[in-house]
Amino acid sequence: MSISDKRDILFRKQRGRQHLTVYLKELEATFNVNGNEITILSLEETDSIIEQSVDKTNNDIISKQIIPFDDKEDILRFYIDNCSRLQPNKVYVVTDYSKECGVAVLDSLIRLNPNFAFNAEHTGIISILSEDLSNKLILDFYEENDRFFLEIETAGNLWGKIRKDN
């Protein structure tokens, strides 16, 4: 690791300490967990996981659908149930704060709260990676023309095939 890389890690760690409390609160708001049930990986592990996941899901099947945010509960339950059935192991959660605080590790995708509030995560984007990094579930919630939407994208050899038709 170069001196520049070490400086970058130290700077990110410093910023991460400033955001850790908010990060944990956002995770608690979107997942059925409390802070002591969340493992946060080091920044070095985080960088490795993010890099590996891009390599593993880059050319795989992708499914995408956009729904009204208020209709998300049943549809998210469908994705949670089907994705966790195919890969019941732990998952990695990547949000905006992960770059500075570290990727969160949860014991299962079942922990995702399908009824989370629109403002639960400050950027409106949550990526969930399977333990083997070969599958990805991306939740992108946003406002457009005074209406709230949730875009659900799945990628990977297993999760990419899952799609709930309304």
KOLMITI-933043 format. One record per atom (N, C-alpha, C): atom name; x negated, y negated, z; residue in three letters. Coordinates in Angstrom, 3 decimals, padded with zeros to 6 digits. Each point is the difference from the previous one (the first is absolute). Layout:
<nodes>
NODE   name         c1         c2         c3   resn
NODE     CA          X          Y          Z    Ala
...
</nodes>
This chain:
<nodes>
NODE   name         c1         c2         c3   resn
NODE      N   -000.856    001.174    000.000    Met
NODE     CA    000.856   -001.174    000.000    Met
NODE      C   -000.900   -001.235    000.000    Met
NODE      N    000.279   -000.892   -000.908    Ser
NODE     CA   -000.819   -001.199   -000.126    Ser
NODE      C    000.313   -000.990    001.124    Ser
NODE      N   -000.861   -000.983    000.135    Ile
NODE     CA    000.212   -001.050    001.002    Ile
NODE      C    001.294   -000.756   -000.290    Ile
NODE      N    000.269   -000.231   -001.264    Ser
NODE     CA    001.234   -000.677   -000.399    Ser
NODE      C    001.228    000.820    000.409    Ser
NODE      N   -000.060    001.321   -000.221    Asp
NODE     CA    001.108    000.875    000.392    Asp
NODE      C    000.184   -000.003    001.514    Asp
NODE      N   -001.099    000.000    000.735    Lys
NODE     CA    000.081   -000.029    001.468    Lys
NODE      C    000.623   -001.303    000.484    Lys
NODE      N   -000.380   -001.106   -000.616    Arg
NODE     CA    000.588   -001.291    000.355    Arg
NODE      C    001.493   -000.017   -000.286    Arg
NODE      N    000.361    000.554   -001.154    Asp
NODE     CA    001.417    000.064   -000.375    Asp
NODE      C    000.795    000.799    001.034    Asp
NODE      N   -000.511    001.142    000.413    Ile
NODE     CA    000.668    000.832    001.005    Ile
NODE      C    000.121   -000.761    001.319    Ile
NODE      N   -001.069   -000.652    000.429    Leu
NODE     CA    000.046   -000.755    001.261    Leu
NODE      C    001.014   -001.139   -000.075    Leu
NODE      N    000.054   -000.692   -001.108    Phe
NODE     CA    000.967   -001.084   -000.172    Phe
NODE      C    001.429    000.555    000.044    Phe
NODE      N    000.223    001.110   -000.695    Arg
NODE     CA    001.331    000.605   -000.010    Arg
NODE      C    000.389    000.501    001.386    Arg
NODE      N   -000.952    000.560    000.746    Lys
NODE     CA    000.291    000.459    001.367    Lys
NODE      C    000.398   -001.170    000.891    Lys
NODE      N   -000.706   -001.103   -000.139    Gln
NODE     CA    000.325   -001.186    000.793    Gln
NODE      C    001.419   -000.473   -000.316    Gln
NODE      N    000.327   -000.085   -001.289    Arg
NODE     CA    001.355   -000.410   -000.403    Arg
NODE      C    001.031    001.028    000.455    Arg
NODE      N   -000.365    001.258   -000.045    Gly
NODE     CA    000.900    001.067    000.419    Gly
NODE      C    000.371   -000.096    001.462    Gly
NODE      N   -000.939   -000.362    000.848    Arg
NODE     CA    000.301   -000.169    001.432    Arg
NODE      C    001.047   -001.093    000.200    Arg
NODE      N   -000.023   -001.021   -000.838    Gln
NODE     CA    000.965   -001.094    000.097    Gln
NODE      C    001.403    000.447   -000.416    Gln
NODE      N    000.097    000.978   -000.895    His
NODE     CA    001.292    000.409   -000.552    His
NODE      C    000.532    001.314    000.566    His
NODE      N   -000.767    000.689    000.815    Leu
NODE     CA    000.365    001.348    000.432    Leu
NODE      C    001.349    000.051    000.714    Leu
NODE      N    000.285   -000.928    000.872    Thr
NODE     CA    001.270    000.007    000.731    Thr
NODE      C    001.187   -000.129   -000.953    Thr
NODE      N   -000.098   -000.927   -000.951    Val
NODE     CA    001.078   -000.187   -000.980    Val
NODE      C    000.121    001.241   -000.887    Val
NODE      N   -001.129    000.565   -000.402    Tyr
NODE     CA   -000.019    001.206   -000.830    Tyr
NODE      C    000.748    001.130    000.694    Tyr
NODE      N   -000.307    000.235    001.265    Leu
NODE     CA    000.666    001.068    000.743    Leu
NODE      C    001.494   -000.269    000.128    Leu
NODE      N    000.385   -001.247    000.213    Lys
NODE     CA    001.427   -000.343    000.093    Lys
NODE      C    000.712    000.268   -001.329    Lys
NODE      N   -000.640   -000.323   -001.100    Glu
NODE     CA    000.600    000.274   -001.308    Glu
NODE      C    000.140    001.504   -000.240    Glu
NODE      N   -001.001    000.767    000.407    Leu
NODE     CA    000.088    001.455   -000.146    Leu
NODE      C    001.135    000.552    000.860    Leu
NODE      N    000.136   -000.511    001.220    Glu
NODE     CA    001.088    000.429    000.884    Glu
NODE      C    001.365   -000.382   -000.580    Glu
NODE      N    000.067   -001.096   -000.743    Ala
NODE     CA    001.262   -000.465   -000.580    Ala
NODE      C    000.407    000.803   -001.236    Ala
NODE      N   -000.955    000.627   -000.666    Thr
NODE     CA    000.319    000.749   -001.218    Thr
NODE      C   -000.044    001.516    000.202    Thr
NODE      N   -000.605    000.439    001.066    Phe
NODE     CA   -000.099    001.426    000.312    Phe
NODE      C    000.527    000.231    001.411    Phe
NODE      N    000.531    001.174    000.236    Asn
NODE     CA    000.501    000.358    001.330    Asn
NODE      C   -001.170    000.471    000.864    Asn
NODE      N   -000.809   -000.952    000.413    Val
NODE     CA   -001.178    000.269    000.826    Val
NODE      C   -000.198   -001.158    000.972    Val
NODE      N   -000.792    000.270    001.034    Asn
NODE     CA   -000.492   -001.103    000.810    Asn
NODE      C   -001.506   -000.042   -000.179    Asn
NODE      N   -000.608   -001.087    000.418    Gly
NODE     CA   -001.413   -000.263   -000.277    Gly
NODE      C   -000.956    001.116    000.363    Gly
NODE      N    000.282    000.721    001.100    Asn
NODE     CA   -000.948    001.044    000.410    Asn
NODE      C    000.128    001.282   -000.829    Asn
NODE      N    000.985    000.079   -000.909    Glu
NODE     CA    000.144    001.147   -000.898    Glu
NODE      C   -000.673   -000.239   -001.349    Glu
NODE      N   -000.618   -001.144   -000.149    Ile
NODE     CA   -000.617   -000.382   -001.266    Ile
NODE      C   -001.515    000.067    000.135    Ile
NODE      N   -000.624    000.696   -000.915    Thr
NODE     CA   -001.462    000.016   -000.067    Thr
NODE      C   -000.401   -000.970   -001.106    Thr
NODE      N   -000.944   -000.870    000.298    Ile
NODE     CA   -000.514   -000.938   -000.994    Ile
NODE      C   -001.421    000.436   -000.353    Ile
NODE      N   -000.241    000.214   -001.270    Leu
NODE     CA   -001.316    000.453   -000.454    Leu
NODE      C   -000.990   -001.158   -000.083    Leu
NODE      N   -001.258    000.344   -000.006    Ser
NODE     CA   -001.050   -001.011   -000.164    Ser
NODE      C    000.092   -000.596   -001.398    Ser
NODE      N   -000.635   -001.139   -000.187    Leu
NODE     CA    000.028   -000.636   -001.321    Leu
NODE      C   -000.756    000.827   -001.035    Leu
NODE      N   -001.029    000.674    000.417    Glu
NODE     CA   -000.738    000.864   -000.924    Glu
NODE      C    000.895    001.157   -000.468    Glu
NODE      N    000.722    000.629    000.942    Glu
NODE     CA    000.928    001.072   -000.356    Glu
NODE      C    001.141   -000.545   -000.876    Glu
NODE      N    000.465   -001.183    000.332    Thr
NODE     CA    001.062   -000.650   -000.763    Thr
NODE      C   -000.417   -000.197   -001.451    Thr
NODE      N   -001.178   -000.559   -000.212    Asp
NODE     CA   -000.489   -000.228   -001.360    Asp
NODE      C   -000.088    001.304   -000.779    Asp
NODE      N   -000.474    001.052    000.653    Ser
NODE     CA   -000.140    001.296   -000.640    Ser
NODE      C    001.368    000.570   -000.381    Ser
NODE      N    000.965   -000.079    000.888    Ile
NODE     CA    001.340    000.532   -000.267    Ile
NODE      C    000.655   -000.745   -001.154    Ile
NODE      N   -000.075   -001.316    000.018    Ile
NODE     CA    000.623   -000.784   -001.062    Ile
NODE      C   -000.644    000.318   -001.347    Ile
NODE      N   -001.312    000.088   -000.030    Glu
NODE     CA   -000.710    000.306   -001.243    Glu
NODE      C    000.349    001.398   -000.512    Glu
NODE      N    000.006    000.981    000.903    Gln
NODE     CA    000.330    001.372   -000.397    Gln
NODE      C    001.431    000.122   -000.491    Gln
NODE      N    000.919   -000.715    000.644    Ser
NODE     CA    001.412    000.117   -000.388    Ser
NODE      C    000.229   -000.554   -001.398    Ser
NODE      N   -000.695   -001.052   -000.361    Val
NODE     CA    000.125   -000.554   -001.353    Val
NODE      C   -000.485    001.032   -001.014    Val
NODE      N   -001.115    000.648    000.298    Asp
NODE     CA   -000.534    001.011   -000.903    Asp
NODE      C    000.941    001.195   -000.142    Asp
NODE      N    000.638    000.402    001.112    Lys
NODE     CA    000.822    001.214   -000.016    Lys
NODE      C    001.374   -000.196   -000.624    Lys
NODE      N    000.576   -001.187    000.079    Thr
NODE     CA    001.358   -000.196   -000.528    Thr
NODE      C    000.020   -000.853   -001.261    Thr
NODE      N   -001.142   -000.340   -000.522    Asn
NODE     CA   -000.094   -000.931   -001.117    Asn
NODE      C    000.782    000.435   -001.238    Asn
NODE      N   -000.069    001.268   -000.346    Asn
NODE     CA    000.628    000.464   -001.242    Asn
NODE      C    001.181    000.935    000.232    Asn
NODE      N    000.559   -000.010    001.184    Asp
NODE     CA    001.068    000.923    000.325    Asp
NODE      C    001.375   -000.559   -000.338    Asp
NODE      N    000.965    000.857    000.172    Ile
NODE     CA    001.404   -000.344   -000.244    Ile
NODE      C    000.399   -001.163    000.902    Ile
NODE      N    000.749   -000.921   -000.567    Ile
NODE     CA    000.489   -001.134    000.775    Ile
NODE      C    001.499   -000.120   -000.216    Ile
NODE      N    000.714   -000.178    001.089    Ser
NODE     CA    001.433   -000.247   -000.054    Ser
NODE      C    000.255   -001.325    000.711    Ser
NODE      N    000.894   -000.803   -000.569    Lys
NODE     CA    000.258   -001.305    000.580    Lys
NODE      C    001.492   -000.301   -000.086    Lys
NODE      N    000.544   -000.567    001.083    Gln
NODE     CA    001.371   -000.480   -000.057    Gln
NODE      C    000.146   -001.226    000.889    Gln
NODE      N    000.901   -000.894   -000.407    Ile
NODE     CA    000.269   -001.227    000.738    Ile
NODE      C    001.446    000.048    000.462    Ile
NODE      N    000.181   -000.291    001.293    Ile
NODE     CA    001.343    000.040    000.583    Ile
NODE      C    000.227   -001.258    000.832    Ile
NODE      N    001.259   -000.332    000.259    Pro
NODE     CA    000.249   -001.091    000.942    Pro
NODE      C   -000.537    000.400    001.379    Pro
NODE      N   -000.644   -000.929    000.678    Phe
NODE     CA   -000.625    000.312    001.281    Phe
NODE      C    001.009    000.559    001.001    Phe
NODE      N    001.196   -000.509   -000.002    Asp
NODE     CA    001.020    000.461    000.955    Asp
NODE      C    000.446    001.431   -000.245    Asp
NODE      N   -000.299    000.556   -001.165    Asp
NODE     CA    000.380    001.373   -000.324    Asp
NODE      C   -001.119    001.002    000.256    Asp
NODE      N   -001.034   -000.423    000.682    Lys
NODE     CA   -001.216    000.808    000.079    Lys
NODE      C    000.063    001.202    000.936    Lys
NODE      N    000.825   -000.031    001.036    Glu
NODE     CA   -000.083    001.028    001.038    Glu
NODE      C    000.156    001.421   -000.542    Glu
NODE      N    001.073    000.289   -000.717    Asp
NODE     CA    000.211    001.355   -000.510    Asp
NODE      C   -001.047    000.389   -001.035    Asp
NODE      N   -000.361   -000.937   -000.836    Ile
NODE     CA   -000.985    000.288   -001.044    Ile
NODE      C   -001.379    000.249    000.614    Ile
NODE      N   -000.377   -000.808    000.984    Leu
NODE     CA   -001.291    000.236    000.673    Leu
NODE      C    000.004    001.323    000.750    Leu
NODE      N    001.112    000.341    000.621    Arg
NODE     CA    000.086    001.309    000.680    Arg
NODE      C   -000.252    001.138   -001.005    Arg
NODE      N    000.546   -000.143   -001.202    Phe
NODE     CA   -000.230    000.990   -001.050    Phe
NODE      C   -001.506    000.133   -000.277    Phe
NODE      N   -000.681   -001.117   -000.195    Tyr
NODE     CA   -001.447    000.040   -000.277    Tyr
NODE      C   -000.782    000.546    001.196    Tyr
NODE      N    000.347   -000.449    001.189    Ile
NODE     CA   -000.692    000.478    001.206    Ile
NODE      C    000.147    001.511    000.116    Ile
NODE      N    001.229    000.494   -000.116    Asp
NODE     CA    000.247    001.438    000.139    Asp
NODE      C   -000.732    000.806   -001.062    Asp
NODE      N    000.093   -000.419   -001.247    Asn
NODE     CA   -000.601    000.772   -001.081    Asn
NODE      C   -001.522   -000.077   -000.017    Asn
NODE      N   -000.535   -001.173    000.210    Cys
NODE     CA   -001.467   -000.130    000.022    Cys
NODE      C   -000.592    000.753    001.200    Cys
NODE      N    000.617   -000.126    001.162    Ser
NODE     CA   -000.550    000.666    001.193    Ser
NODE      C    000.193    001.516   -000.072    Ser
NODE      N    001.036    000.462   -000.716    Arg
NODE     CA    000.174    001.439   -000.199    Arg
NODE      C   -001.135    000.554   -000.861    Arg
NODE      N   -000.376   -000.752   -001.030    Leu
NODE     CA   -001.073    000.440   -000.890    Leu
NODE      C   -001.378   -000.100    000.661    Leu
NODE      N   -000.187   -001.003    000.835    Gln
NODE     CA   -001.268   -000.176    000.720    Gln
NODE      C    000.308   -000.510    001.403    Gln
NODE      N    000.156    000.936    000.943    Pro
NODE     CA    000.440   -000.361    001.354    Pro
NODE      C   -001.108   -000.542    000.914    Pro
NODE      N   -001.192   -000.118   -000.492    Asn
NODE     CA   -001.129   -000.407    000.834    Asn
NODE      C   -000.031   -001.498    000.252    Asn
NODE      N   -001.059   -000.439    000.646    Lys
NODE     CA   -000.127   -001.417    000.312    Lys
NODE      C   -000.071   -000.840   -001.276    Lys
NODE      N    000.256   -001.301    000.171    Val
NODE     CA   -000.050   -000.937   -001.112    Val
NODE      C   -000.849   -001.201    000.380    Val
NODE      N   -000.516   -000.656   -001.022    Tyr
NODE     CA   -000.748   -001.233    000.171    Tyr
NODE      C    000.897   -001.147   -000.446    Tyr
NODE      N    000.046   -001.055    000.797    Val
NODE     CA    000.832   -001.158   -000.304    Val
NODE      C   -000.913   -001.175   -000.307    Val
NODE      N    000.219   -000.592   -001.165    Val
NODE     CA   -000.813   -001.130   -000.444    Val
NODE      C    000.917   -001.207   -000.163    Val
NODE      N   -000.335   -001.073    000.707    Thr
NODE     CA    000.705   -001.270   -000.153    Thr
NODE      C   -001.051   -001.087   -000.214    Thr
NODE      N    000.447   -001.217   -000.067    Asp
NODE     CA   -000.913   -001.126   -000.191    Asp
NODE      C   -001.058   -000.069    001.108    Asp
NODE      N    000.386    000.329    001.212    Tyr
NODE     CA   -000.948   -000.065    001.116    Tyr
NODE      C   -001.007    001.150    000.020    Tyr
NODE      N    000.228    001.044   -000.761    Ser
NODE     CA   -000.899    001.154    000.021    Ser
NODE      C   -001.416   -000.356   -000.414    Ser
NODE      N   -000.153   -000.926   -000.928    Lys
NODE     CA   -001.331   -000.386   -000.495    Lys
NODE      C   -000.876   -000.554    001.128    Lys
NODE      N    000.633   -000.679    000.984    Glu
NODE     CA   -000.766   -000.595    001.099    Glu
NODE      C    000.109    000.784    001.303    Glu
NODE      N    001.097    000.723    000.196    Cys
NODE     CA    000.209    000.726    001.256    Cys
NODE      C   -000.293    001.489   -000.125    Cys
NODE      N    000.185    000.551   -001.188    Gly
NODE     CA   -000.161    001.432   -000.221    Gly
NODE      C    001.315    000.644   -000.387    Gly
NODE      N   -000.082    001.092   -000.724    Val
NODE     CA    001.176    000.761   -000.401    Val
NODE      C    000.599    000.658    001.235    Val
NODE      N    001.334   -000.002    000.076    Ala
NODE     CA    000.699    000.669    001.099    Ala
NODE      C    000.254    001.456   -000.366    Ala
NODE      N   -000.115    000.877    000.974    Val
NODE     CA    000.268    001.419   -000.202    Val
NODE      C    001.188    000.374    000.879    Val
NODE      N    001.016    000.604   -000.623    Leu
NODE     CA    001.168    000.473    000.732    Leu
NODE      C    000.129    001.500   -000.200    Leu
NODE      N    000.628    000.669    000.937    Asp
NODE     CA    000.075    001.456   -000.049    Asp
NODE      C    000.882    000.539   -001.121    Asp
NODE      N    000.910   -000.825   -000.538    Ser
NODE     CA    000.893    000.481   -001.044    Ser
NODE      C    000.722   -001.159   -000.665    Ser
NODE      N    000.397    000.199   -001.238    Leu
NODE     CA    000.820   -000.975   -000.711    Leu
NODE      C    001.376   -000.131    000.649    Leu
NODE      N    000.396    001.013    000.750    Ile
NODE     CA    001.293   -000.024    000.703    Ile
NODE      C    000.073   -001.229    000.912    Ile
NODE      N   -001.114   -000.545    000.394    Arg
NODE     CA   -000.037   -001.175    000.873    Arg
NODE      C    000.493   -001.280   -000.679    Arg
NODE      N    000.064   -000.025   -001.324    Leu
NODE     CA    000.475   -001.191   -000.695    Leu
NODE      C    001.442   -000.276    000.400    Leu
NODE      N    000.286   -001.221    000.408    Asn
NODE     CA    001.345   -000.411    000.389    Asn
NODE      C    000.747   -000.442   -001.263    Asn
NODE      N    001.000    000.761   -000.453    Pro
NODE     CA    000.678   -000.354   -001.247    Pro
NODE      C    000.901   -001.236    000.126    Pro
NODE      N    000.096   -000.532    001.190    Asn
NODE     CA    000.859   -001.160    000.225    Asn
NODE      C   -000.813   -001.204    000.494    Asn
NODE      N   -001.261   -000.103   -000.413    Phe
NODE     CA   -000.818   -001.120    000.451    Phe
NODE      C    000.535   -001.320   -000.553    Phe
NODE      N   -000.290   -001.078    000.710    Ala
NODE     CA    000.482   -001.329   -000.390    Ala
NODE      C   -000.819   -000.548   -001.164    Ala
NODE      N    000.603   -000.893   -000.758    Phe
NODE     CA   -000.664   -000.594   -001.154    Phe
NODE      C   -001.301   -000.703    000.378    Phe
NODE      N   -000.048   -000.620    001.150    Asn
NODE     CA   -001.189   -000.740    000.434    Asn
NODE      C   -000.929    000.833    000.888    Asn
NODE      N    000.125    001.322   -000.030    Ala
NODE     CA   -000.803    000.863    000.871    Ala
NODE      C   -001.493   -000.041   -000.334    Ala
NODE      N   -000.336   -000.231   -001.249    Glu
NODE     CA   -001.395   -000.073   -000.434    Glu
NODE      C   -000.164   -001.294   -000.780    Glu
NODE      N   -000.986   -000.799    000.352    His
NODE     CA   -000.080   -001.380   -000.493    His
NODE      C   -000.190   -000.140   -001.510    His
NODE      N   -000.613    000.955   -000.676    Thr
NODE     CA   -000.171   -000.122   -001.452    Thr
NODE      C    001.054    000.763   -000.779    Thr
NODE      N    000.689    000.916    000.663    Gly
NODE     CA    001.033    000.767   -000.671    Gly
NODE      C   -000.516    001.159   -000.827    Gly
NODE      N   -001.205    000.463    000.269    Ile
NODE     CA   -000.536    001.155   -000.730    Ile
NODE      C   -000.631    000.977    000.994    Ile
NODE      N    000.463    001.240   -000.066    Ile
NODE     CA   -000.539    001.068    000.843    Ile
NODE      C   -000.329    001.174   -000.900    Ile
NODE      N   -001.227    000.494    000.080    Ser
NODE     CA   -000.404    001.194   -000.746    Ser
NODE      C   -000.226    001.126    001.001    Ser
NODE      N    000.547    001.149   -000.308    Ile
NODE     CA   -000.147    001.169    000.856    Ile
NODE      C   -000.654    001.093   -000.834    Ile
NODE      N   -001.103    000.525    000.502    Leu
NODE     CA   -000.781    001.015   -000.717    Leu
NODE      C    000.093    001.338    000.720    Leu
NODE      N    000.133    001.071   -000.754    Ser
NODE     CA   -000.023    001.328    000.608    Ser
NODE      C   -001.397    000.266    000.564    Ser
NODE      N   -000.067    000.942    000.918    Glu
NODE     CA   -001.272    000.296    000.666    Glu
NODE      C   -001.104    000.363   -000.987    Glu
NODE      N    000.333    000.720   -001.061    Asp
NODE     CA   -001.012    000.382   -000.986    Asp
NODE      C   -000.242   -001.092   -001.043    Asp
NODE      N    000.680   -001.141    000.155    Leu
NODE     CA   -000.157   -001.186   -000.846    Leu
NODE      C    000.452    000.202   -001.440    Leu
NODE      N    000.700    001.080   -000.275    Ser
NODE     CA    000.402    000.264   -001.383    Ser
NODE      C    001.412   -000.489   -000.315    Ser
NODE      N    000.704   -000.538    000.995    Asn
NODE     CA    001.361   -000.490   -000.200    Asn
NODE      C    000.174   -001.330    000.716    Asn
NODE      N    000.845   -000.845   -000.590    Lys
NODE     CA    000.173   -001.349    000.521    Lys
NODE      C    001.464   -000.415   -000.100    Lys
NODE      N    000.481   -000.667    001.052    Leu
NODE     CA    001.332   -000.600    000.029    Leu
NODE      C   -000.207   -001.483    000.279    Leu
NODE      N    000.459   -000.846   -000.920    Ile
NODE     CA   -000.177   -001.442    000.158    Ile
NODE      C    001.366   -000.646    000.146    Ile
NODE      N    000.147   -000.789    001.057    Leu
NODE     CA    001.221   -000.756    000.252    Leu
NODE      C   -000.324   -001.470   -000.191    Leu
NODE      N    000.690   -000.619   -000.928    Asp
NODE     CA   -000.215   -001.407   -000.320    Asp
NODE      C    001.348   -000.701    000.153    Asp
NODE      N    000.147   -000.788    001.068    Phe
NODE     CA    001.272   -000.688    000.207    Phe
NODE      C   -000.202   -001.490   -000.204    Phe
NODE      N    000.961   -000.597   -000.718    Tyr
NODE     CA   -000.168   -001.385   -000.437    Tyr
NODE      C    001.357   -000.665   -000.208    Tyr
NODE      N   -000.033   -001.328   -000.125    Glu
NODE     CA    001.200   -000.793   -000.263    Glu
NODE      C   -000.098   -000.584   -001.400    Glu
NODE      N    001.114    000.060   -000.704    Glu
NODE     CA    000.071   -000.553   -001.346    Glu
NODE      C    001.408   -000.565   -000.219    Glu
NODE      N    000.074   -001.276   -000.351    Asn
NODE     CA    001.296   -000.655   -000.216    Asn
NODE      C    000.936    000.170    001.194    Asn
NODE      N   -000.548   -000.208    001.189    Asp
NODE     CA    000.758    000.095    001.260    Asp
NODE      C    000.546    001.396    000.288    Asp
NODE      N   -000.559    001.019   -000.630    Arg
NODE     CA    000.378    001.387    000.268    Arg
NODE      C   -001.247    000.766    000.421    Arg
NODE      N    000.207    000.977    000.887    Phe
NODE     CA   -001.103    000.792    000.526    Phe
NODE      C   -000.027    001.372   -000.668    Phe
NODE      N   -001.212    000.424   -000.381    Phe
NODE     CA   -000.176    001.267   -000.699    Phe
NODE      C   -001.102    000.827    000.648    Phe
NODE      N    000.066    001.299   -000.249    Leu
NODE     CA   -001.057    000.922    000.383    Leu
NODE      C   -000.368    000.798   -001.235    Leu
NODE      N   -001.280   -000.067   -000.357    Glu
NODE     CA   -000.520    000.833   -001.079    Glu
NODE      C   -000.717    001.173    000.650    Glu
NODE      N    000.398    001.190   -000.380    Ile
NODE     CA   -000.608    001.222    000.530    Ile
NODE      C   -000.765    000.648   -001.140    Ile
NODE      N   -001.271    000.215    000.218    Glu
NODE     CA   -000.836    000.640   -001.018    Glu
NODE      C   -000.674    001.204    000.626    Glu
NODE      N    000.062    001.118   -000.691    Thr
NODE     CA   -000.722    001.186    000.444    Thr
NODE      C   -001.026    000.367   -001.065    Thr
NODE      N   -001.113    000.514    000.447    Ala
NODE     CA   -001.052    000.421   -000.916    Ala
NODE      C   -000.644    001.260    000.561    Ala
NODE      N   -000.496    000.810   -000.888    Gly
NODE     CA   -000.689    001.207    000.419    Gly
NODE      C    000.631    001.233   -000.609    Gly
NODE      N   -000.698    001.098    000.109    Asn
NODE     CA    000.461    001.234   -000.622    Asn
NODE      C    001.248    000.558    000.671    Asn
NODE      N    000.264   -000.340    001.261    Leu
NODE     CA    001.213    000.445    000.690    Leu
NODE      C    001.002   -001.139    000.168    Leu
NODE      N   -000.399   -001.066    000.649    Trp
NODE     CA    000.912   -001.101    000.313    Trp
NODE      C    000.433   -000.736   -001.253    Trp
NODE      N   -000.807   -000.021   -001.026    Gly
NODE     CA    000.345   -000.718   -001.224    Gly
NODE      C    001.211    000.565   -000.725    Gly
NODE      N    000.355    001.230    000.308    Lys
NODE     CA    001.158    000.639   -000.647    Lys
NODE      C    001.311   -000.306    000.725    Lys
NODE      N   -000.092   -000.577    001.176    Ile
NODE     CA    001.202   -000.247    000.803    Ile
NODE      C    000.656   -001.292   -000.434    Ile
NODE      N    001.297    000.097   -000.229    Arg
NODE     CA    000.777   -001.184   -000.364    Arg
NODE      C    001.439    000.221    000.406    Arg
NODE      N    000.567   -000.992    000.632    Lys
NODE     CA    001.405    000.051    000.406    Lys
NODE      C    000.782   -000.869   -000.960    Lys
NODE      N    000.887    000.592   -000.749    Asp
NODE     CA    000.870   -000.767   -000.882    Asp
NODE      C    001.204   -000.443    000.800    Asp
NODE      N    000.339   -001.265   -000.149    Asn
NODE     CA    001.108   -000.569    000.776    Asn
NODE      C    001.323    000.603   -000.386    Asn
</nodes>
